[in-house]
Amino acid sequence: EVVQRSIEIPLLHIADVTAAEVGREGISTVGLLGTRFVMEQEFYKESFRAQGIDIVIPDRASREYVHNVIFNELCVGKLIPESKKKMQTIILDLQEAGANAVVLACTELPLLIHVDDTSVRLFDTMALHVNKAVTLALSV
């Protein structure tokens, strides 16, 4: 908000763009996967709350696992089948906790988890953010 007030161009916050898209689809509860910081801090949660959407996050051990897979595997180009299976289990756990969809809130997660890997709706924050930026740029 402080930055937006001091500039003349629109600021596209990735969490706001994602929350708006989830809201447009009428989803009431999402699971959130990303780094530990993304899952535990408030900036994504605030954007989703503003849209009336609840967020569920994995348990502590699963959050640590996701965080480690991102940094120790995906960021260095490793795609390990066992990690994919565990991530699918974590997604199932989020569904059992009430998530109607899962937000992949990290640029690396779509390298490991794809739409056909799970029955739940996945939202790729990077793709949503880029699409919104392009749409906005082309509308000027």
N, CA, C and O atoms as a MOPAC input file, in Angstrom:
PM7 MOZYME 1SCF
protein

 N      0.82100 1    -1.19600 1     0.00000 1
 C      0.00000 1     0.00000 1     0.00000 1
 C      0.86200 1     1.25500 1     0.00000 1
 O      0.56700 1     2.21000 1    -0.71800 1
 N      1.92000 1     1.26000 1     0.79600 1
 C      2.80800 1     2.42000 1     0.84700 1
 C      3.46800 1     2.63700 1    -0.50900 1
 O      3.55100 1     3.76700 1    -0.99200 1
 N      3.93300 1     1.56500 1    -1.11400 1
 C      4.57200 1     1.66500 1    -2.43000 1
 C      3.56600 1     2.14700 1    -3.46800 1
 O      3.87700 1     3.03400 1    -4.26200 1
 N      2.36800 1     1.57700 1    -3.47300 1
 C      1.35700 1     1.94700 1    -4.46800 1
 C      1.02800 1     3.42800 1    -4.39900 1
 O      0.83200 1     4.06200 1    -5.43600 1
 N      0.96500 1     3.99000 1    -3.20400 1
 C      0.65000 1     5.41500 1    -3.06400 1
 C      1.76100 1     6.30900 1    -3.61100 1
 O      1.51500 1     7.46400 1    -3.96000 1
 N      2.97500 1     5.78100 1    -3.68600 1
 C      4.09400 1     6.61800 1    -4.11400 1
 C      4.46500 1     6.44400 1    -5.58900 1
 O      5.41600 1     7.06300 1    -6.06600 1
 N      3.72100 1     5.60600 1    -6.31000 1
 C      3.98900 1     5.42800 1    -7.73900 1
 C      2.70700 1     5.65300 1    -8.53500 1
 O      1.60800 1     5.61200 1    -7.98200 1
 N      2.85700 1     5.89000 1    -9.82700 1
 C      1.70000 1     6.19600 1   -10.66200 1
 C      1.20300 1     5.02300 1   -11.48800 1
 O      0.15600 1     5.12000 1   -12.12800 1
 N      1.92800 1     3.92900 1   -11.48700 1
 C      1.49400 1     2.74300 1   -12.23200 1
 C      0.90000 1     1.73700 1   -11.25600 1
 O      1.24400 1     1.75100 1   -10.07400 1
 N      0.02000 1     0.86900 1   -11.72600 1
 C     -0.57500 1    -0.11900 1   -10.82300 1
 C      0.47300 1    -1.11200 1   -10.31500 1
 O      1.36300 1    -1.52700 1   -11.05800 1
 N      0.35500 1    -1.47400 1    -9.07100 1
 C      1.21300 1    -2.48500 1    -8.46900 1
 C      0.41100 1    -3.77500 1    -8.39800 1
 O     -0.68900 1    -3.79800 1    -7.84500 1
 N      0.94900 1    -4.82900 1    -8.94400 1
 C      0.25900 1    -6.12100 1    -8.94600 1
 C      0.89500 1    -7.03700 1    -7.91300 1
 O      1.93600 1    -7.64300 1    -8.16600 1
 N      0.27700 1    -7.13200 1    -6.77300 1
 C      0.78600 1    -8.03500 1    -5.73700 1
 C      0.35600 1    -9.45400 1    -6.09000 1
 O     -0.82400 1    -9.70600 1    -6.33400 1
 N      1.29500 1   -10.36300 1    -6.11600 1
 C      1.02500 1   -11.73700 1    -6.53900 1
 C     -0.06300 1   -12.39900 1    -5.69500 1
 O     -0.87400 1   -13.16200 1    -6.21800 1
 N     -0.08400 1   -12.11200 1    -4.39700 1
 C     -1.10100 1   -12.70900 1    -3.52800 1
 C     -2.48600 1   -12.15000 1    -3.84400 1
 O     -3.46800 1   -12.89200 1    -3.83500 1
 N     -2.57400 1   -10.84700 1    -4.12500 1
 C     -3.86500 1   -10.23700 1    -4.46700 1
 C     -4.40800 1   -10.78400 1    -5.78200 1
 O     -5.59500 1   -11.08900 1    -5.89400 1
 N     -3.53200 1   -10.90600 1    -6.77200 1
 C     -3.94000 1   -11.44000 1    -8.07400 1
 C     -4.45800 1   -12.87000 1    -7.91500 1
 O     -5.49100 1   -13.22900 1    -8.48000 1
 N     -3.74100 1   -13.67500 1    -7.14700 1
 C     -4.13100 1   -15.07400 1    -6.94100 1
 C     -5.44300 1   -15.16800 1    -6.17700 1
 O     -6.33400 1   -15.92700 1    -6.55900 1
 N     -5.56400 1   -14.40700 1    -5.11100 1
 C     -6.79100 1   -14.44200 1    -4.31200 1
 C     -8.00000 1   -14.01500 1    -5.14200 1
 O     -9.07700 1   -14.59600 1    -5.01200 1
 N     -7.82900 1   -13.01100 1    -5.98900 1
 C     -8.93300 1   -12.55800 1    -6.83800 1
 C     -9.36800 1   -13.66000 1    -7.80000 1
 O    -10.56400 1   -13.86200 1    -8.00600 1
 N     -8.41800 1   -14.36700 1    -8.38400 1
 C     -8.75400 1   -15.45200 1    -9.31500 1
 C     -9.44800 1   -16.60100 1    -8.58800 1
 O    -10.42700 1   -17.15100 1    -9.09300 1
 N     -8.95400 1   -16.96200 1    -7.42000 1
 C     -9.59200 1   -18.02100 1    -6.63000 1
 C    -11.01600 1   -17.59900 1    -6.28200 1
 O    -11.94500 1   -18.40200 1    -6.36900 1
 N    -11.18500 1   -16.34300 1    -5.89000 1
 C    -12.51000 1   -15.82700 1    -5.57000 1
 C    -13.44600 1   -15.85400 1    -6.76400 1
 O    -14.62100 1   -16.19100 1    -6.61900 1
 N    -12.94400 1   -15.50500 1    -7.94700 1
 C    -13.76300 1   -15.54000 1    -9.16800 1
 C    -14.28100 1   -16.94300 1    -9.45200 1
 O    -15.36100 1   -17.10900 1   -10.01900 1
 N    -13.51800 1   -17.94100 1    -9.06200 1
 C    -13.94200 1   -19.32600 1    -9.28600 1
 C    -14.85700 1   -19.84200 1    -8.17700 1
 O    -15.30000 1   -20.99000 1    -8.22000 1
 N    -15.13900 1   -19.00200 1    -7.19200 1
 C    -16.07600 1   -19.38100 1    -6.14100 1
 C    -15.54100 1   -20.37800 1    -5.13100 1
 O    -16.31900 1   -21.06300 1    -4.46700 1
 N    -14.24800 1   -20.46800 1    -5.00800 1
 C    -13.63400 1   -21.41400 1    -4.06800 1
 C    -13.55300 1   -20.76200 1    -2.69700 1
 O    -13.10000 1   -19.62400 1    -2.57000 1
 N    -13.99100 1   -21.48100 1    -1.67200 1
 C    -14.06400 1   -20.89900 1    -0.33200 1
 C    -12.86200 1   -21.21000 1     0.55100 1
 O    -12.57300 1   -20.45900 1     1.48200 1
 N    -12.16500 1   -22.29600 1     0.27700 1
 C    -11.01800 1   -22.69200 1     1.10500 1
 C     -9.92100 1   -23.24800 1     0.20800 1
 O    -10.17000 1   -24.12000 1    -0.62400 1
 N     -8.70400 1   -22.73600 1     0.38400 1
 C     -7.56800 1   -23.23200 1    -0.38900 1
 C     -6.46300 1   -23.71200 1     0.53700 1
 O     -6.29900 1   -23.22700 1     1.65600 1
 N     -5.71200 1   -24.68300 1     0.03000 1
 C     -4.46600 1   -25.06700 1     0.67700 1
 C     -3.36200 1   -24.20200 1     0.09700 1
 O     -3.41100 1   -23.82800 1    -1.07400 1
 N     -2.37600 1   -23.88700 1     0.90600 1
 C     -1.28000 1   -23.02400 1     0.47200 1
 C      0.03900 1   -23.77200 1     0.59400 1
 O      0.40600 1   -24.22300 1     1.67900 1
 N      0.74900 1   -23.90000 1    -0.52200 1
 C      2.07400 1   -24.52200 1    -0.53800 1
 C      3.09000 1   -23.51900 1    -1.05800 1
 O      2.84900 1   -22.83100 1    -2.05000 1
 N      4.21200 1   -23.44400 1    -0.38800 1
 C      5.29500 1   -22.55300 1    -0.79200 1
 C      6.43800 1   -22.71400 1     0.18800 1
 O      6.53400 1   -23.72600 1     0.88200 1
 N      7.29200 1   -21.72900 1     0.24400 1
 C      8.35400 1   -21.77000 1     1.24300 1
 C      7.72800 1   -21.64900 1     2.62800 1
 O      6.56100 1   -21.28100 1     2.76300 1
 N      8.49700 1   -21.95500 1     3.63000 1
 C      8.01000 1   -21.83800 1     5.01100 1
 C      7.49800 1   -20.41800 1     5.26000 1
 O      6.44200 1   -20.23300 1     5.86600 1
 N      8.24400 1   -19.42100 1     4.79200 1
 C      7.85000 1   -18.02600 1     4.96600 1
 C      6.47600 1   -17.76200 1     4.35200 1
 O      5.61700 1   -17.15300 1     4.99100 1
 N      6.27000 1   -18.20900 1     3.13900 1
 C      4.99100 1   -17.99600 1     2.45200 1
 C      3.85300 1   -18.67300 1     3.20600 1
 O      2.78300 1   -18.08700 1     3.36600 1
 N      4.07400 1   -19.89600 1     3.66700 1
 C      3.00400 1   -20.63000 1     4.35100 1
 C      2.71000 1   -20.07700 1     5.74000 1
 O      1.57200 1   -20.15700 1     6.20500 1
 N      3.70800 1   -19.52000 1     6.40700 1
 C      3.52400 1   -19.12200 1     7.80200 1
 C      3.24500 1   -17.64100 1     8.00500 1
 O      2.59200 1   -17.27200 1     8.98100 1
 N      3.72000 1   -16.78900 1     7.11500 1
 C      3.51400 1   -15.35400 1     7.28500 1
 C      2.12100 1   -14.95000 1     6.79800 1
 O      1.38200 1   -15.76500 1     6.24600 1
 N      1.78100 1   -13.69700 1     7.00800 1
 C      0.41000 1   -13.23500 1     6.79000 1
 C      0.09700 1   -12.69500 1     5.39800 1
 O     -1.08000 1   -12.55600 1     5.06700 1
 N      1.09600 1   -12.38400 1     4.56300 1
 C      0.76700 1   -11.62600 1     3.35400 1
 C     -0.15800 1   -12.36500 1     2.39400 1
 O     -1.01700 1   -11.72900 1     1.78300 1
 N     -0.02400 1   -13.65500 1     2.23700 1
 C     -0.98500 1   -14.40000 1     1.40900 1
 C     -2.32100 1   -14.50400 1     2.14000 1
 O     -3.38000 1   -14.31200 1     1.54400 1
 N     -2.26200 1   -14.80500 1     3.41600 1
 C     -3.48500 1   -14.99200 1     4.19900 1
 C     -4.35000 1   -13.73300 1     4.18100 1
 O     -5.57300 1   -13.82100 1     4.06600 1
 N     -3.72000 1   -12.56000 1     4.29300 1
 C     -4.47600 1   -11.30100 1     4.27800 1
 C     -5.20100 1   -11.10300 1     2.94800 1
 O     -6.36400 1   -10.70100 1     2.92500 1
 N     -4.52100 1   -11.38300 1     1.85900 1
 C     -5.14400 1   -11.22500 1     0.53800 1
 C     -6.33600 1   -12.15700 1     0.37300 1
 O     -7.36400 1   -11.76400 1    -0.17700 1
 N     -6.19900 1   -13.38600 1     0.84600 1
 C     -7.29400 1   -14.34800 1     0.72600 1
 C     -8.44200 1   -13.99300 1     1.66600 1
 O     -9.60700 1   -14.10300 1     1.28500 1
 N     -8.12900 1   -13.57200 1     2.88400 1
 C     -9.18200 1   -13.15500 1     3.82100 1
 C    -10.00000 1   -12.01600 1     3.22700 1
 O    -11.22100 1   -11.98000 1     3.38000 1
 N     -9.32900 1   -11.08200 1     2.54900 1
 C    -10.02000 1    -9.94100 1     1.93400 1
 C    -11.01900 1   -10.39600 1     0.87500 1
 O    -11.97500 1    -9.67700 1     0.58200 1
 N    -10.81600 1   -11.56200 1     0.30600 1
 C    -11.73600 1   -12.13900 1    -0.68800 1
 C    -12.73500 1   -13.09800 1    -0.03700 1
 O    -13.55400 1   -13.70000 1    -0.73200 1
 N    -12.67500 1   -13.24400 1     1.29600 1
 C    -13.56900 1   -14.16600 1     1.99300 1
 C    -13.17200 1   -15.62600 1     1.83100 1
 O    -14.01600 1   -16.51700 1     1.93300 1
 N    -11.90100 1   -15.87000 1     1.58100 1
 C    -11.40300 1   -17.23100 1     1.35300 1
 C    -10.54700 1   -17.66400 1     2.53300 1
 O     -9.67600 1   -16.92500 1     2.99000 1
 N    -10.80600 1   -18.87000 1     3.01700 1
 C    -10.00600 1   -19.43500 1     4.10300 1
 C     -8.79100 1   -20.15300 1     3.53700 1
 O     -8.82900 1   -20.68300 1     2.42600 1
 N     -7.71100 1   -20.16500 1     4.31200 1
 C     -6.48400 1   -20.86000 1     3.91400 1
 C     -6.16700 1   -21.93300 1     4.93400 1
 O     -6.25700 1   -21.70800 1     6.14100 1
 N     -5.79400 1   -23.10800 1     4.43400 1
 C     -5.24200 1   -24.15100 1     5.30000 1
 C     -3.80800 1   -24.39700 1     4.84000 1
 O     -3.50100 1   -24.36200 1     3.64800 1
 N     -2.94900 1   -24.64600 1     5.81200 1
 C     -1.54900 1   -24.92900 1     5.50500 1
 C     -1.19400 1   -26.29500 1     6.07600 1
 O     -1.86200 1   -26.78400 1     6.98700 1
 N     -0.15000 1   -26.90500 1     5.54500 1
 C      0.25400 1   -28.21300 1     6.06100 1
 C      0.70700 1   -28.13100 1     7.52300 1
 O      0.98700 1   -27.05200 1     8.04400 1
 N      0.76900 1   -29.29000 1     8.16400 1
 C      1.30300 1   -29.32800 1     9.52800 1
 C      2.78300 1   -28.94300 1     9.49900 1
 O      3.39400 1   -28.86200 1     8.43300 1
 N      3.34300 1   -28.71000 1    10.67500 1
 C      4.71600 1   -28.20500 1    10.78800 1
 C      5.73600 1   -29.07800 1    10.03100 1
 O      6.56700 1   -28.55700 1     9.28800 1
 N      5.67000 1   -30.39000 1    10.22100 1
 C      6.62700 1   -31.29100 1     9.56300 1
 C      6.48300 1   -31.22300 1     8.04200 1
 O      7.48000 1   -31.24100 1     7.32100 1
 N      5.25800 1   -31.14700 1     7.56100 1
 C      5.03200 1   -31.06200 1     6.11400 1
 C      5.47900 1   -29.71900 1     5.56000 1
 O      5.99800 1   -29.65300 1     4.44500 1
 N      5.28700 1   -28.64700 1     6.32100 1
 C      5.77700 1   -27.32800 1     5.88500 1
 C      7.29500 1   -27.36400 1     5.73200 1
 O      7.84700 1   -26.84500 1     4.76100 1
 N      7.95100 1   -27.97800 1     6.69200 1
 C      9.41300 1   -28.09400 1     6.63700 1
 C      9.83500 1   -28.92300 1     5.42000 1
 O     10.80600 1   -28.59700 1     4.73700 1
 N      9.09200 1   -29.99400 1     5.16600 1
 C      9.39600 1   -30.85800 1     4.02200 1
 C      9.26700 1   -30.08300 1     2.70800 1
 O     10.16700 1   -30.12500 1     1.86900 1
 N      8.15600 1   -29.38300 1     2.53400 1
 C      7.92900 1   -28.60400 1     1.30900 1
 C      9.04200 1   -27.56900 1     1.13400 1
 O      9.59600 1   -27.42200 1     0.04500 1
 N      9.35800 1   -26.86700 1     2.19500 1
 C     10.40800 1   -25.84700 1     2.16400 1
 C     11.74000 1   -26.45800 1     1.71400 1
 O     12.43000 1   -25.90100 1     0.86000 1
 N     12.08600 1   -27.59200 1     2.29200 1
 C     13.35400 1   -28.24600 1     1.94900 1
 C     13.37000 1   -28.75700 1     0.51100 1
 O     14.39300 1   -28.66000 1    -0.16700 1
 N     12.25600 1   -29.29500 1     0.04200 1
 C     12.18700 1   -29.74400 1    -1.35300 1
 C     12.41200 1   -28.55500 1    -2.29200 1
 O     13.13600 1   -28.67200 1    -3.28100 1
 N     11.80400 1   -27.43200 1    -1.98700 1
 C     11.96600 1   -26.24600 1    -2.83300 1
 C     13.43800 1   -25.85100 1    -2.92400 1
 O     13.98100 1   -25.70700 1    -4.01900 1
 N     14.07800 1   -25.67900 1    -1.77100 1
 C     15.44300 1   -25.15800 1    -1.77900 1
 C     16.51600 1   -26.20000 1    -2.08200 1
 O     17.48900 1   -25.89600 1    -2.77300 1
 N     16.35700 1   -27.41000 1    -1.58200 1
 C     17.41100 1   -28.42000 1    -1.73200 1
 C     17.27200 1   -29.28300 1    -2.98000 1
 O     18.21200 1   -29.97600 1    -3.36900 1
 N     16.10100 1   -29.24100 1    -3.60600 1
 C     15.88800 1   -30.05000 1    -4.80700 1
 C     15.51400 1   -29.17700 1    -6.00500 1
 O     16.28000 1   -29.07700 1    -6.96400 1
 N     14.35600 1   -28.55600 1    -5.95200 1
 C     13.84300 1   -27.84000 1    -7.12000 1
 C     14.72300 1   -26.66700 1    -7.54400 1
 O     14.93800 1   -26.45400 1    -8.73700 1
 N     15.22800 1   -25.91500 1    -6.58400 1
 C     16.07600 1   -24.76000 1    -6.92200 1
 C     17.41200 1   -25.16200 1    -7.54000 1
 O     18.09100 1   -24.33800 1    -8.15300 1
 N     17.78300 1   -26.41500 1    -7.37900 1
 C     19.04600 1   -26.88500 1    -7.97000 1
 C     18.79700 1   -27.88700 1    -9.09700 1
 O     19.70400 1   -28.60900 1    -9.51100 1
 N     17.56100 1   -27.92000 1    -9.58400 1
 C     17.24300 1   -28.72700 1   -10.75600 1
 C     16.99800 1   -30.20000 1   -10.51800 1
 O     17.00500 1   -30.98400 1   -11.46700 1
 N     16.77900 1   -30.59900 1    -9.26800 1
 C     16.50700 1   -32.01000 1    -8.97200 1
 C     15.00300 1   -32.24800 1    -8.92800 1
 O     14.27700 1   -31.55000 1    -8.22000 1
 N     14.54100 1   -33.23600 1    -9.68700 1
 C     13.14000 1   -33.65300 1    -9.65900 1
 C     13.12800 1   -35.10500 1    -9.19700 1
 O     13.41100 1   -36.01600 1    -9.97500 1
 N     12.80000 1   -35.30900 1    -7.93300 1
 C     12.89000 1   -36.63000 1    -7.31700 1
 C     11.49100 1   -37.23900 1    -7.19900 1
 O     10.61600 1   -36.64400 1    -6.56900 1
 N     11.26500 1   -38.41400 1    -7.79400 1
 C      9.93800 1   -39.04200 1    -7.77300 1
 C      9.35900 1   -39.20900 1    -6.36400 1
 O      8.15600 1   -39.02900 1    -6.17400 1
 N     10.17900 1   -39.54600 1    -5.39000 1
 C      9.68600 1   -39.71500 1    -4.01900 1
 C      9.16000 1   -38.39100 1    -3.45700 1
 O      8.18900 1   -38.37100 1    -2.70000 1
 N      9.80000 1   -37.30400 1    -3.82900 1
 C      9.34200 1   -35.98600 1    -3.37600 1
 C      7.99000 1   -35.65000 1    -3.98700 1
 O      7.13100 1   -35.06700 1    -3.32500 1
 N      7.80500 1   -36.01600 1    -5.24300 1
 C      6.51800 1   -35.79200 1    -5.90400 1
 C      5.42200 1   -36.57400 1    -5.18500 1
 O      4.34500 1   -36.03500 1    -4.92800 1
 N      5.68500 1   -37.83700 1    -4.85800 1
 C      4.69400 1   -38.66200 1    -4.15300 1
 C      4.34700 1   -38.06700 1    -2.79700 1
 O      3.17600 1   -38.01300 1    -2.42100 1
 N      5.35800 1   -37.62100 1    -2.06300 1
 C      5.12200 1   -37.01600 1    -0.74800 1
 C      4.32700 1   -35.71900 1    -0.90300 1
 O      3.44400 1   -35.43200 1    -0.09500 1
 N      4.63600 1   -34.94000 1    -1.93100 1
 C      3.90500 1   -33.69500 1    -2.17000 1
 C      2.43800 1   -33.99700 1    -2.49600 1
 O      1.54400 1   -33.27300 1    -2.05800 1
 N      2.19300 1   -35.05700 1    -3.25800 1
 C      0.81600 1   -35.46400 1    -3.54900 1
 C      0.09200 1   -35.85000 1    -2.25900 1
 O     -1.09300 1   -35.55400 1    -2.10500 1
 N      0.78300 1   -36.50100 1    -1.34300 1
 C      0.19500 1   -36.85600 1    -0.04700 1
 C     -0.12800 1   -35.60400 1     0.75800 1
 O     -1.17900 1   -35.53000 1     1.39600 1
 N      0.75600 1   -34.63200 1     0.73300 1
 C      0.51600 1   -33.37100 1     1.44500 1
 C     -0.69900 1   -32.66300 1     0.84900 1
 O     -1.50100 1   -32.09000 1     1.58600 1
 N     -0.84100 1   -32.69700 1    -0.46000 1
 C     -2.01400 1   -32.09900 1    -1.11100 1
 C     -3.28700 1   -32.82200 1    -0.67400 1
 O     -4.29900 1   -32.17700 1    -0.40100 1
 N     -3.24700 1   -34.14300 1    -0.60600 1
 C     -4.40300 1   -34.90500 1    -0.10500 1
 C     -4.73600 1   -34.51300 1     1.32900 1
 O     -5.90800 1   -34.38500 1     1.68400 1
 N     -3.70900 1   -34.32400 1     2.15300 1
 C     -3.92700 1   -33.88500 1     3.53800 1
 C     -4.62100 1   -32.52800 1     3.57500 1
 O     -5.49900 1   -32.30000 1     4.40700 1
 N     -4.23000 1   -31.62800 1     2.67600 1
 C     -4.87600 1   -30.31500 1     2.61300 1
 C     -6.34000 1   -30.45200 1     2.20800 1
 O     -7.20400 1   -29.75300 1     2.74000 1
 N     -6.61700 1   -31.34800 1     1.26900 1
 C     -8.00900 1   -31.60500 1     0.87700 1
 C     -8.80200 1   -32.13900 1     2.06800 1
 O     -9.92700 1   -31.70500 1     2.31300 1
 N     -8.22100 1   -33.07000 1     2.80000 1
 C     -8.90700 1   -33.63200 1     3.96900 1
 C     -9.13700 1   -32.57600 1     5.04200 1
 O    -10.06000 1   -32.69400 1     5.84700 1
 N     -8.29100 1   -31.53600 1     5.05200 1
 C     -8.45000 1   -30.43800 1     6.00600 1
 C     -9.44100 1   -29.38800 1     5.50600 1
 O     -9.65600 1   -28.37600 1     6.17300 1
 N    -10.04800 1   -29.61900 1     4.33300 1
 C    -11.08900 1   -28.72700 1     3.83800 1
 C    -10.75200 1   -27.91500 1     2.60800 1
 O    -11.59300 1   -27.14800 1     2.13900 1
 N     -9.55500 1   -28.05400 1     2.06900 1
 C     -9.17500 1   -27.27500 1     0.88500 1
 C     -9.91800 1   -27.77200 1    -0.35200 1
 O     -9.91700 1   -28.96500 1    -0.65200 1
 N    -10.55200 1   -26.83800 1    -1.06600 1
 C    -11.21800 1   -27.13600 1    -2.33700 1
 C    -10.27400 1   -26.96900 1    -3.52200 1
 O    -10.58900 1   -27.37600 1    -4.64000 1
 N     -9.11500 1   -26.36600 1    -3.26900 1
 C     -8.09100 1   -26.12900 1    -4.28500 1
 C     -6.77300 1   -25.92200 1    -3.55500 1
 O     -6.74900 1   -25.74200 1    -2.33700 1
 N     -5.67600 1   -25.94700 1    -4.30600 1
 C     -4.35600 1   -25.72900 1    -3.71100 1
 C     -3.61600 1   -24.67200 1    -4.52200 1
 O     -3.56900 1   -24.72400 1    -5.75100 1
 N     -3.04200 1   -23.71600 1    -3.80500 1
 C     -2.25900 1   -22.64600 1    -4.40700 1
 C     -0.78600 1   -23.03900 1    -4.35500 1
 O     -0.23300 1   -23.27900 1    -3.28100 1
 N     -0.16200 1   -23.10100 1    -5.52700 1
 C      1.27800 1   -23.36000 1    -5.62200 1
 C      1.96500 1   -22.00000 1    -5.61100 1
 O      2.16200 1   -21.37800 1    -6.65500 1
 N      2.32500 1   -21.55200 1    -4.41500 1
 C      2.82800 1   -20.19600 1    -4.20800 1
 C      4.35400 1   -20.15100 1    -4.21100 1
 O      4.97700 1   -19.58100 1    -3.31500 1
 N      4.93100 1   -20.75600 1    -5.22300 1
 C      6.37800 1   -20.77200 1    -5.39300 1
 C      6.64900 1   -21.08200 1    -6.85900 1
 O      6.02800 1   -21.97800 1    -7.43100 1
 N      7.56000 1   -20.35900 1    -7.45900 1
 C      7.82700 1   -20.55000 1    -8.88600 1
 C      8.32400 1   -21.94600 1    -9.21300 1
 O      8.13700 1   -22.41300 1   -10.33700 1
 N      8.95300 1   -22.62500 1    -8.26400 1
 C      9.50300 1   -23.95100 1    -8.52700 1
 C      8.49700 1   -25.08400 1    -8.37100 1
 O      8.67800 1   -26.12900 1    -8.99600 1
 N      7.46500 1   -24.93200 1    -7.58400 1
 C      6.53900 1   -26.04600 1    -7.32900 1
 C      5.88800 1   -26.60900 1    -8.59200 1
 O      5.72000 1   -27.82500 1    -8.67700 1
 N      5.51100 1   -25.78500 1    -9.57900 1
 C      4.93300 1   -26.36500 1   -10.80300 1
 C      5.91200 1   -27.23700 1   -11.59800 1
 O      5.49600 1   -27.95800 1   -12.50400 1
 N      7.18500 1   -27.17800 1   -11.27400 1
 C      8.14100 1   -28.09400 1   -11.89900 1
 C      7.91200 1   -29.52200 1   -11.42300 1
 O      8.19100 1   -30.47900 1   -12.14500 1
 N      7.40200 1   -29.65800 1   -10.20600 1
 C      7.22100 1   -30.96900 1    -9.58200 1
 C      5.77800 1   -31.45600 1    -9.64000 1
 O      5.52600 1   -32.63500 1    -9.88600 1
 N      4.83400 1   -30.55300 1    -9.41400 1
 C      3.41400 1   -30.90700 1    -9.34300 1
 C      2.68300 1   -30.29700 1   -10.53300 1
 O      2.75600 1   -29.09200 1   -10.77300 1
 N      1.97600 1   -31.15000 1   -11.27400 1
 C      1.23700 1   -30.71600 1   -12.45900 1
 C     -0.25700 1   -30.98100 1   -12.26000 1
 O     -0.65800 1   -31.71400 1   -11.35700 1
 N     -1.05100 1   -30.38000 1   -13.10600 1
 C     -2.50700 1   -30.50900 1   -13.02900 1
 C     -2.95200 1   -31.97100 1   -13.00800 1
 O     -3.87300 1   -32.32700 1   -12.27400 1
 N     -2.31000 1   -32.80900 1   -13.79900 1
 C     -2.73400 1   -34.21300 1   -13.86700 1
 C     -2.16700 1   -35.08300 1   -12.74100 1
 O     -2.38800 1   -36.29400 1   -12.72600 1
 N     -1.44400 1   -34.48000 1   -11.80900 1
 C     -0.88900 1   -35.22700 1   -10.67200 1
 C     -1.84500 1   -35.30900 1    -9.49300 1
 O     -1.58200 1   -36.03200 1    -8.53300 1
 N     -2.94800 1   -34.57900 1    -9.55400 1
 C     -3.87500 1   -34.52000 1    -8.43000 1
 C     -5.28200 1   -34.22100 1    -8.94200 1
 O     -5.45500 1   -33.66900 1   -10.02900 1
 N     -6.26500 1   -34.58600 1    -8.15900 1
 C     -7.65200 1   -34.33300 1    -8.55900 1
 C     -8.13200 1   -32.94700 1    -8.12600 1
 O     -9.19800 1   -32.50600 1    -8.55500 1
 N     -7.37700 1   -32.26900 1    -7.29900 1
 C     -7.78500 1   -30.96200 1    -6.79600 1
 C     -7.32500 1   -29.87000 1    -7.77000 1
 O     -6.30500 1   -30.01400 1    -8.44500 1
 N     -8.08200 1   -28.79500 1    -7.82900 1
 C     -7.74300 1   -27.64000 1    -8.67700 1
 C     -6.46000 1   -27.01000 1    -8.14700 1
 O     -6.34900 1   -26.74300 1    -6.95000 1
 N     -5.49000 1   -26.76900 1    -9.03100 1
 C     -4.23300 1   -26.12400 1    -8.66600 1
 C     -4.19000 1   -24.71600 1    -9.23700 1
 O     -4.61500 1   -24.48200 1   -10.36900 1
 N     -3.67800 1   -23.78400 1    -8.45400 1
 C     -3.46600 1   -22.41300 1    -8.90400 1
 C     -1.97400 1   -22.12500 1    -8.87100 1
 O     -1.34900 1   -22.19200 1    -7.81300 1
 N     -1.40700 1   -21.80900 1   -10.01800 1
 C      0.00600 1   -21.47100 1   -10.15500 1
 C      0.12400 1   -19.95000 1   -10.04400 1
 O     -0.25500 1   -19.22900 1   -10.96600 1
 N      0.64500 1   -19.46700 1    -8.92600 1
 C      0.68400 1   -18.02100 1    -8.68800 1
 C      1.50300 1   -17.27700 1    -9.73700 1
 O      1.13900 1   -16.17500 1   -10.14500 1
 N      2.60200 1   -17.87400 1   -10.16800 1
 C      3.43400 1   -17.19900 1   -11.16200 1
 C      2.67000 1   -17.02200 1   -12.47700 1
 O      2.69200 1   -15.93900 1   -13.06200 1
 N      2.00300 1   -18.06300 1   -12.93900 1
 C      1.24600 1   -17.97700 1   -14.18700 1
 C      0.12800 1   -16.94300 1   -14.07400 1
 O     -0.09100 1   -16.16400 1   -15.00200 1
 N     -0.57300 1   -16.93000 1   -12.95400 1
 C     -1.64600 1   -15.95200 1   -12.75500 1
 C     -1.09500 1   -14.52800 1   -12.75300 1
 O     -1.68000 1   -13.62700 1   -13.35300 1
 N      0.02300 1   -14.33600 1   -12.08000 1
 C      0.64300 1   -13.01800 1   -11.97400 1
 C      1.08900 1   -12.51700 1   -13.35100 1
 O      0.83000 1   -11.36900 1   -13.71100 1
 N      1.75000 1   -13.37200 1   -14.10500 1
 C      2.21700 1   -13.00700 1   -15.44700 1
 C      1.03300 1   -12.69500 1   -16.36300 1
 O      1.05400 1   -11.69800 1   -17.08500 1
 N      0.00800 1   -13.53800 1   -16.33600 1
 C     -1.17100 1   -13.30200 1   -17.18200 1
 C     -1.82900 1   -11.97100 1   -16.86500 1
 O     -2.23600 1   -11.24600 1   -17.77300 1
 N     -1.93600 1   -11.64400 1   -15.58700 1
 C     -2.54300 1   -10.37600 1   -15.18400 1
 C     -1.68900 1    -9.19600 1   -15.65000 1
 O     -2.22300 1    -8.19200 1   -16.12300 1
 N     -0.37300 1    -9.31200 1   -15.51900 1
 C      0.52200 1    -8.23600 1   -15.95100 1
 C      0.42100 1    -8.01400 1   -17.45900 1
 O      0.38500 1    -6.87300 1   -17.91800 1
 N      0.37500 1    -9.08700 1   -18.22100 1
 C      0.26100 1    -8.97700 1   -19.68100 1
 C     -1.08600 1    -8.36100 1   -20.05500 1
 O     -1.15100 1    -7.46900 1   -20.90100 1
 N     -2.14600 1    -8.83200 1   -19.43000 1
 C     -3.48200 1    -8.28200 1   -19.69800 1
 C     -3.51800 1    -6.78900 1   -19.40300 1
 O     -4.04600 1    -6.00500 1   -20.19200 1
 N     -2.96000 1    -6.40600 1   -18.27800 1
 C     -2.93700 1    -4.99600 1   -17.90000 1
 C     -2.09300 1    -4.18100 1   -18.88300 1
 O     -2.49500 1    -3.09200 1   -19.29100 1
 N     -0.94300 1    -4.69900 1   -19.25700 1
 C     -0.06000 1    -3.98300 1   -20.18600 1
 C     -0.71400 1    -3.79900 1   -21.55400 1
 O     -0.56700 1    -2.75000 1   -22.18000 1
 N     -1.42800 1    -4.80900 1   -22.01000 1
 C     -2.07000 1    -4.72900 1   -23.32200 1
 C     -3.31700 1    -3.85000 1   -23.32200 1
 O     -3.79200 1    -3.44900 1   -24.38400 1
 N     -3.84500 1    -3.55300 1   -22.15400 1
 C     -5.05700 1    -2.73700 1   -22.06800 1
 C     -4.75200 1    -1.24200 1   -21.99400 1
 O     -5.67100 1    -0.42300 1   -21.99900 1
 N     -3.49800 1    -0.88900 1   -21.92700 1
 C     -3.11500 1     0.52500 1   -21.79900 1
 C     -3.06000 1     1.18200 1   -23.15200 1
 O     -2.75600 1     2.37100 1   -23.24800 1

